[in-house]
């Protein structure tokens, strides 16, 4: 018994060590992704581009290829060494971030942002799959929330580091590189932010091991409960059997992300344009807000979801996502309409906290209804839909409302408020109506899995009659 206990402690330490490295990688990804939003004013000035054009850099250029490449890379994560895949992805996006600093025009910068998206597409499908193998189901919400701390930490560090870099490089003598000529301050900032991340790829290769895959489904169980012929590919079978819950999950999250990315991409520009702040000032303020309120919101969301799941609520993770969207969209709308910068900062902190509640549990909710051998692909599909709509359209939606709706750059706050007020209620409705299908899908997975570790706690509705619930859900979906 002591030997078993010691082995358990060792595995637990290894799991949290691996999670720390994955969180570091995710942090670096958001530093490289979010730094552009702080550099919008000088980029617009030097390249002479509109809000709509710059929104394509912040959203479309990154999101389209991030999402398109995510599906084949997710499939690769289900079949190949996930650690090596992550290391390759980190190296790619860091070098492409540095390439943004060497761009001499709009389309070169656009192409470099595409490269950042392609590199980052390798991370989360493989990371989610690894985390699901490293931790028990009762810890999954907290574990993915810890991984997702990279989002506010990376975005916050992007603001802080970007603010310091802008202040520093403006005082440096001009940087002149062979073949590239003199680099402007915003270009130097991209180089300073992008290149150090390659060291994280080396740490992943040296310090992390590929975990054993757990929770694989049995062929006999799959054939006995599936409502779709077993001869069809596994992914298509899963999508067909769970189409109701996936439509609600993906639809609600896509609108949620539209609000988050559409609003946060323009936060620095909003304070600079509408409240007269400098890029350095809003970089420091927003960076601290993201680090404090973003991380605390993520951890709170993970704790709430895991607590509910342990009490027998198989839809606890999805309930936290619903809580997040229902509380965040009024905060974003009011923030954008604030009469002063002080009021706006307070409301921005509230919006950051409430919008972060969903960050880890949304992905965990999907993992809890997906067999191991499909988790990388399903995570990729999740990011494909949520980010193609949310990240791809969010920043551009705000820009289009500003450029063509109000036709006034100073109406940026009104544009953010319109987006939040329209998308938030619809997202909440979609998620509410998806709770029952989600519970049925969770019941179905418990029948399919070969090991009891993936099943909900005893005493839940599943324990009282999982096969009947699964059969009813399959009949409803047919």
ChimeraX attribute file (.defattr): number of C-alpha atoms within 10 A of each C-alpha:
attribute: neighborCount
match mode: 1-to-1
recipient: residues
	/A:1	6
	/A:2	7
	/A:3	8
	/A:4	9
	/A:5	10
	/A:6	11
	/A:7	12
	/A:8	12
	/A:9	12
	/A:10	11
	/A:11	14
	/A:12	14
	/A:13	12
	/A:14	16
	/A:15	20
	/A:16	16
	/A:17	14
	/A:18	22
	/A:19	22
	/A:20	16
	/A:21	18
	/A:22	28
	/A:23	24
	/A:24	20
	/A:25	29
	/A:26	25
	/A:27	25
	/A:28	29
	/A:29	28
	/A:30	20
	/A:31	29
	/A:32	27
	/A:33	25
	/A:34	22
	/A:35	29
	/A:36	24
	/A:37	24
	/A:38	25
	/A:39	22
	/A:40	22
	/A:41	19
	/A:42	15
	/A:43	20
	/A:44	15
	/A:45	10
	/A:46	12
	/A:47	12
	/A:48	12
	/A:49	14
	/A:50	12
	/A:51	19
	/A:52	19
	/A:53	16
	/A:54	25
	/A:55	25
	/A:56	20
	/A:57	25
	/A:58	28
	/A:59	26
	/A:60	27
	/A:61	23
	/A:62	27
	/A:63	29
	/A:64	21
	/A:65	22
	/A:66	28
	/A:67	27
	/A:68	19
	/A:69	19
	/A:70	32
	/A:71	23
	/A:72	16
	/A:73	26
	/A:74	28
	/A:75	21
	/A:76	18
	/A:77	31
	/A:78	21
	/A:79	12
	/A:80	14
	/A:81	14
	/A:82	24
	/A:83	21
	/A:84	17
	/A:85	20
	/A:86	26
	/A:87	22
	/A:88	18
	/A:89	23
	/A:90	28
	/A:91	21
	/A:92	20
	/A:93	30
	/A:94	30
	/A:95	20
	/A:96	27
	/A:97	32
	/A:98	23
	/A:99	22
	/A:100	26
	/A:101	23
	/A:102	23
	/A:103	17
	/A:104	14
	/A:105	13
	/A:106	18
	/A:107	11
	/A:108	15
	/A:109	20
	/A:110	20
	/A:111	18
	/A:112	25
	/A:113	29
	/A:114	22
	/A:115	24
	/A:116	30
	/A:117	30
	/A:118	24
	/A:119	27
	/A:120	30
	/A:121	31
	/A:122	30
	/A:123	26
	/A:124	25
	/A:125	29
	/A:126	30
	/A:127	26
	/A:128	26
	/A:129	26
	/A:130	27
	/A:131	22
	/A:132	25
	/A:133	19
	/A:134	24
	/A:135	20
	/A:136	14
	/A:137	22
	/A:138	19
	/A:139	20
	/A:140	26
	/A:141	31
	/A:142	25
	/A:143	29
	/A:144	26
	/A:145	30
	/A:146	22
	/A:147	25
	/A:148	29
	/A:149	26
	/A:150	27
	/A:151	29
	/A:152	30
	/A:153	26
	/A:154	29
	/A:155	29
	/A:156	29
	/A:157	27
	/A:158	29
	/A:159	31
	/A:160	25
	/A:161	22
	/A:162	29
	/A:163	24
	/A:164	17
	/A:165	20
	/A:166	20
	/A:167	14
	/A:168	12
	/A:169	17
	/A:170	13
	/A:171	9
	/A:172	9
	/A:173	7
	/A:174	14
	/A:175	13
	/A:176	11
	/A:177	10
	/A:178	6
	/A:179	7
	/A:180	10
	/A:181	12
	/A:182	14
	/A:183	17
	/A:184	18
	/A:185	22
	/A:186	24
	/A:187	22
	/A:188	21
	/A:189	26
	/A:190	24
	/A:191	19
	/A:192	16
	/A:193	21
	/A:194	25
	/A:195	18
	/A:196	14
	/A:197	23
	/A:198	20
	/A:199	13
	/A:200	19
	/A:201	22
	/A:202	14
	/A:203	13
	/A:204	20
	/A:205	16
	/A:206	9
	/A:207	10
	/A:208	17
	/A:209	15
	/A:210	15
	/A:211	18
	/A:212	8
	/A:213	14
	/A:214	21
	/A:215	21
	/A:216	16
	/A:217	19
	/A:218	13
	/A:219	12
	/A:220	11
	/A:221	14
	/A:222	21
	/A:223	14
	/A:224	12
	/A:225	18
	/A:226	18
	/A:227	19
	/A:228	18
	/A:229	11
	/A:230	15
	/A:231	8
	/A:232	10
	/A:233	9
	/A:234	15
	/A:235	17
	/A:236	11
	/A:237	18
	/A:238	22
	/A:239	16
	/A:240	17
	/A:241	24
	/A:242	22
	/A:243	16
	/A:244	19
	/A:245	24
	/A:246	21
	/A:247	16
	/A:248	21
	/A:249	27
	/A:250	22
	/A:251	20
	/A:252	27
	/A:253	28
	/A:254	26
	/A:255	27
	/A:256	32
	/A:257	25
	/A:258	28
	/A:259	34
	/A:260	25
	/A:261	22
	/A:262	28
	/A:263	26
	/A:264	23
	/A:265	24
	/A:266	23
	/A:267	23
	/A:268	25
	/A:269	22
	/A:270	22
	/A:271	21
	/A:272	17
	/A:273	17
	/A:274	17
	/A:275	15
	/A:276	11
	/A:277	16
	/A:278	14
	/A:279	23
	/A:280	20
	/A:281	17
	/A:282	22
	/A:283	27
	/A:284	19
	/A:285	16
	/A:286	24
	/A:287	24
	/A:288	20
	/A:289	22
	/A:290	26
	/A:291	21
	/A:292	17
	/A:293	21
	/A:294	31
	/A:295	26
	/A:296	18
	/A:297	27
	/A:298	29
	/A:299	25
	/A:300	20
	/A:301	31
	/A:302	28
	/A:303	21
	/A:304	18
	/A:305	32
	/A:306	23
	/A:307	18
	/A:308	17
	/A:309	21
	/A:310	18
	/A:311	15
	/A:312	17
	/A:313	19
	/A:314	29
	/A:315	22
	/A:316	23
	/A:317	29
	/A:318	25
	/A:319	23
	/A:320	25
	/A:321	30
	/A:322	24
	/A:323	17
	/A:324	23
	/A:325	31
	/A:326	20
	/A:327	18
	/A:328	24
	/A:329	27
	/A:330	18
	/A:331	25
	/A:332	31
	/A:333	26
	/A:334	21
	/A:335	26
	/A:336	27
	/A:337	19
	/A:338	16
	/A:339	11
	/A:340	11
	/A:341	15
	/A:342	11
	/A:343	14
	/A:344	20
	/A:345	19
	/A:346	15
	/A:347	21
	/A:348	26
	/A:349	21
	/A:350	22
	/A:351	27
	/A:352	28
	/A:353	27
	/A:354	28
	/A:355	29
	/A:356	31
	/A:357	31
	/A:358	31
	/A:359	29
	/A:360	30
	/A:361	32
	/A:362	26
	/A:363	25
	/A:364	29
	/A:365	24
	/A:366	23
	/A:367	24
	/A:368	25
	/A:369	24
	/A:370	29
	/A:371	24
	/A:372	23
	/A:373	20
	/A:374	21
	/A:375	26
	/A:376	32
	/A:377	25
	/A:378	29
	/A:379	25
	/A:380	30
	/A:381	20
	/A:382	25
	/A:383	27
	/A:384	25
	/A:385	18
	/A:386	24
	/A:387	26
	/A:388	24
	/A:389	23
	/A:390	27
	/A:391	31
	/A:392	29
	/A:393	26
	/A:394	30
	/A:395	29
	/A:396	26
	/A:397	22
	/A:398	30
	/A:399	26
	/A:400	17
	/A:401	20
	/A:402	22
	/A:403	18
	/A:404	10
	/A:405	12
	/A:406	14
	/A:407	13
	/A:408	11
	/A:409	15
	/A:410	14
	/A:411	19
	/A:412	26
	/A:413	25
	/A:414	18
	/A:415	26
	/A:416	30
	/A:417	22
	/A:418	17
	/A:419	23
	/A:420	28
	/A:421	18
	/A:422	14
	/A:423	19
	/A:424	24
	/A:425	17
	/A:426	16
	/A:427	25
	/A:428	23
	/A:429	14
	/A:430	19
	/A:431	24
	/A:432	16
	/A:433	15
	/A:434	22
	/A:435	20
	/A:436	13
	/A:437	22
	/A:438	26
	/A:439	22
	/A:440	25
	/A:441	26
	/A:442	26
	/A:443	27
	/A:444	28
	/A:445	24
	/A:446	26
	/A:447	22
	/A:448	24
	/A:449	22
	/A:450	19
	/A:451	14
	/A:452	11
	/A:453	14
	/A:454	24
	/A:455	23
	/A:456	23
	/A:457	19
	/A:458	12
	/A:459	12
	/A:460	18
	/A:461	17
	/A:462	24
	/A:463	15
	/A:464	11
	/A:465	11
	/A:466	18
	/A:467	16
	/A:468	14
	/A:469	18
	/A:470	25
	/A:471	17
	/A:472	12
	/A:473	23
	/A:474	20
	/A:475	10
	/A:476	11
	/A:477	15
	/A:478	10
